[in-house]
Amino acid sequence: MINFEQIQNDISELPEEAQTLVIDFIESLKKQYSLAEKQEVQSTSSIDNESNTLDILKESGLIGCISAESDLSINYKSVLKEGLDTKYDNR
């Protein structure tokens, strides 16, 4: 069984910087496991609804959020270079 009092005592004996790292680690774990639970629920519901990937992406708002050339996935490096050259022309 986990002895929370011992853990609390151990953490209180650490330097403040180490205590901050422990708190950050705990927050990271909480987010990770919270996301895992949400994904599990979403995957179960998407199986039930038989949504396809396109429907899920449309619901997320990612599809159609920008406009670009249809071949951007092929020539993205040249488009990025042109954009940066235009933006930072004076350097």
Buried (B, 14 or more C-beta within 10 A) or exposed (E): EEEEEEEEEEEEEEEEEEEEEEEEEEEEEEEEEEEEEEEEEEEEEBEEEEBEEEEBEEEEEEEEEEEEEEEEEEEEEEBEEEEEEEEEEEE
